[in-house]
Amino acid sequence: MKPKKGRSDKKFQLSPDIRKRLTKRFPDTMVFDEPMSRHTSFRIGGPADIWAAPKTVDDLKRLLANFTGMEIPFMVIGKGTNLLVSESGIRGAAVSLSRLSGVIEKRDIGPGLAIVAAPSGMRLASLCSFALSEGLAGMNQVLGVPGSVGGAVRMNAGTNLGDIGMATDSVDVLLPGGDLKTFDRRSIRPGYRRLDIIDGDRPIRLDRSPVIRARFRLASGDRDALRALARGIVLKRKASQPLGVRSAGCIFRNPSSDQPAGRLIDQLGLKGKSFGDAQISTVHANFIVNRGDASASDILKLIGMVKEAVYNAFGITLETEVQIVGETS
Ligand SMILES: Cc1cc2nc3c(=O)[nH]c(=O)nc-3n(C[C@H](O)[C@H](O)[C@H](O)COP(=O)(O)OP(=O)(O)OC[C@H]3O[C@@H](n4cnc5c(N)ncnc54)[C@H](O)[C@@H]3O)c2cc1C
């Protein structure tokens, strides 16, 4: 089969000279040939030529300016909970925002209304806990979704209760020239597991422009009632999803709200089907789990088998929700 290009540049080669220059300029920020399996919830993925984890926005700016100047392709990573990285890994740089400093802040904006601002590298779970502890409602739709705040905003993470875009008030984005720009609700277009931001009449390319901070508009509620509701939501997730195992959440996008991909796969009796250590979860048919040592190819083969079976049975072409990165065959 012809190799397919994922989201890293297969032509790029990190020369010894660039390596030396980067090591000198960013001694504490980056490592080379870092296995991505250490940074994905699937625990799968070959090496990134460069793994960089800046601690401040200024460091990030300087880093991205250097990558651009040296023509090094890069991709931004949150907590790696929605990524399937190939065995060949990432050519160029994986830039993790999970060590970026920043604090969570709450600002009251009117009776019973507040804006909560969170740094993109923060765990989404921490933002949800903060909202609950402040007695603020509006984050239930992403309760229990793993990953970072930035990843959730970028993916417009959500559940059958809604998505994070419902609560998003504004986002700060680092533009390719190094300017930090805030986009408010008028410029933000949340879609199904995607976010578009429009700058004037131009769409922002979020793969070149990381989300640095996001603000959420939340309403006051009864703290105890909110906590009880949250407990119920989390318990339901625990009962219906394979949590605590190696996965990347739902593999496929739902073809429509009344035709969830998991139901179609379940109807075909595919739960438990495996290829190597990759297995269709026995708990939720839209999850593939890595039972130990699955490779990206094993997962992709299983994805291919499911797509074919669903197409043959229902005439529906499933599309992947998980982001596939690197060269695949
Ligand atoms: C057990 C499990 C359950 C899950 N359940 C759900 C669910 O119910 N609903 C749901 O929507 N998802 C779910 N997911 C998928 C995943 O958790 C979400 O998509 C999450 O929002 C991804 O966040 P992350 O930080 O891990 O992003 P990553 O996986 O690191 O990145 C995902 C994408 O976002 C981009 N990105 C990350 N951070 C930024 C940033 N700061 N700026 C710009 N781009 C960025 C990356 O380049 C990549 O394209 C689940 C995953 C697991 C493992």
The ligand as an SDF file (V2000), in Angstrom:
LIG
                    3D

 53 58  0  0  0  0  0  0  0  0999 V2000
  -10.8100    7.4790   27.9670 C   0  0  0  0  0  0  0  0  0  0  0  0
  -11.0580    8.6450   27.0390 C   0  0  0  0  0  0  0  0  0  0  0  0
  -12.3220    9.2140   26.9860 C   0  0  0  0  0  0  0  0  0  0  0  0
  -12.5750   10.2950   26.1200 C   0  0  0  0  0  0  0  0  0  0  0  0
  -13.8280   10.8250   26.0930 N   0  0  0  0  0  0  0  0  0  0  0  0
  -14.0800   11.8970   25.3030 C   0  0  0  0  0  0  0  0  0  0  0  0
  -15.3780   12.4840   25.2840 C   0  0  0  0  0  0  0  0  0  0  0  0
  -16.2960   12.0850   25.9890 O   0  0  0  0  0  0  0  0  0  0  0  0
  -15.5630   13.5450   24.4530 N   0  0  0  0  0  0  0  0  0  0  0  0
  -14.5640   14.0590   23.6640 C   0  0  0  0  0  0  0  0  0  0  0  0
  -14.8110   15.0430   22.9410 O   0  0  0  0  0  0  0  0  0  0  0  0
  -13.3350   13.4940   23.6710 N   0  0  0  0  0  0  0  0  0  0  0  0
  -13.0560   12.4460   24.4510 C   0  0  0  0  0  0  0  0  0  0  0  0
  -11.8050   11.8880   24.4460 N   0  0  0  0  0  0  0  0  0  0  0  0
  -10.7800   12.3990   23.5200 C   0  0  0  0  0  0  0  0  0  0  0  0
   -9.8500   13.4850   24.1190 C   0  0  0  0  0  0  0  0  0  0  0  0
   -9.7570   13.3490   25.5110 O   0  0  0  0  0  0  0  0  0  0  0  0
  -10.3220   14.8880   23.7770 C   0  0  0  0  0  0  0  0  0  0  0  0
  -10.3250   15.1080   22.3770 O   0  0  0  0  0  0  0  0  0  0  0  0
   -9.4150   15.9520   24.4380 C   0  0  0  0  0  0  0  0  0  0  0  0
  -10.0610   17.1870   24.3880 O   0  0  0  0  0  0  0  0  0  0  0  0
   -8.0500   16.0770   23.7900 C   0  0  0  0  0  0  0  0  0  0  0  0
   -7.2430   16.8970   24.6230 O   0  0  0  0  0  0  0  0  0  0  0  0
   -5.6630   16.7020   24.6680 P   0  0  0  0  0  0  0  0  0  0  0  0
   -5.0890   17.7900   25.4950 O   0  0  0  0  0  0  0  0  0  0  0  0
   -5.3040   15.3400   25.0690 O   0  0  0  0  0  0  0  0  0  0  0  0
   -5.3030   16.9580   23.1370 O   0  0  0  0  0  0  0  0  0  0  0  0
   -4.2360   16.1710   22.2520 P   0  0  0  0  0  0  0  0  0  0  0  0
   -4.6830   14.7750   22.0810 O   0  0  0  0  0  0  0  0  0  0  0  0
   -2.8700   16.4010   22.7650 O   0  0  0  0  0  0  0  0  0  0  0  0
   -4.4080   16.9400   20.8640 O   0  0  0  0  0  0  0  0  0  0  0  0
   -5.6080   16.8140   20.1300 C   0  0  0  0  0  0  0  0  0  0  0  0
   -5.5830   17.8410   18.9940 C   0  0  0  0  0  0  0  0  0  0  0  0
   -5.6540   19.1570   19.5240 O   0  0  0  0  0  0  0  0  0  0  0  0
   -4.5250   19.9300   19.1200 C   0  0  0  0  0  0  0  0  0  0  0  0
   -4.1630   20.7590   20.2770 N   0  0  0  0  0  0  0  0  0  0  0  0
   -3.9390   20.3440   21.5540 C   0  0  0  0  0  0  0  0  0  0  0  0
   -3.7180   21.3920   22.3580 N   0  0  0  0  0  0  0  0  0  0  0  0
   -3.8010   22.5030   21.5650 C   0  0  0  0  0  0  0  0  0  0  0  0
   -3.6580   23.8920   21.7940 C   0  0  0  0  0  0  0  0  0  0  0  0
   -3.3870   24.3870   23.0060 N   0  0  0  0  0  0  0  0  0  0  0  0
   -3.8050   24.7460   20.7530 N   0  0  0  0  0  0  0  0  0  0  0  0
   -4.0950   24.2760   19.4990 C   0  0  0  0  0  0  0  0  0  0  0  0
   -4.2410   22.9690   19.2180 N   0  0  0  0  0  0  0  0  0  0  0  0
   -4.0910   22.0940   20.2330 C   0  0  0  0  0  0  0  0  0  0  0  0
   -3.4410   18.9130   18.7420 C   0  0  0  0  0  0  0  0  0  0  0  0
   -2.5470   19.4430   17.7790 O   0  0  0  0  0  0  0  0  0  0  0  0
   -4.3050   17.8010   18.1630 C   0  0  0  0  0  0  0  0  0  0  0  0
   -4.6530   18.1110   16.8450 O   0  0  0  0  0  0  0  0  0  0  0  0
  -11.5300   10.8150   25.2980 C   0  0  0  0  0  0  0  0  0  0  0  0
  -10.2550   10.2510   25.3780 C   0  0  0  0  0  0  0  0  0  0  0  0
  -10.0020    9.1710   26.2430 C   0  0  0  0  0  0  0  0  0  0  0  0
   -8.6130    8.5910   26.3110 C   0  0  0  0  0  0  0  0  0  0  0  0
  1  2  1  0
  2  3  1  0
  2 52  2  0
  3  4  2  0
  4  5  1  0
  4 50  1  0
  5  6  2  0
  6  7  1  0
  6 13  1  0
  7  8  2  0
  7  9  1  0
  9 10  1  0
 10 11  2  0
 10 12  1  0
 12 13  2  0
 13 14  1  0
 14 15  1  0
 14 50  1  0
 15 16  1  0
 16 17  1  0
 16 18  1  0
 18 19  1  0
 18 20  1  0
 20 21  1  0
 20 22  1  0
 22 23  1  0
 23 24  1  0
 24 25  2  0
 24 26  1  0
 24 27  1  0
 27 28  1  0
 28 29  2  0
 28 30  1  0
 28 31  1  0
 31 32  1  0
 32 33  1  0
 33 34  1  0
 33 48  1  0
 34 35  1  0
 35 36  1  0
 35 46  1  0
 36 37  1  0
 36 45  1  0
 37 38  2  0
 38 39  1  0
 39 40  1  0
 39 45  2  0
 40 41  1  0
 40 42  2  0
 42 43  1  0
 43 44  2  0
 44 45  1  0
 46 47  1  0
 46 48  1  0
 48 49  1  0
 50 51  2  0
 51 52  1  0
 52 53  1  0
M  END
$$$$
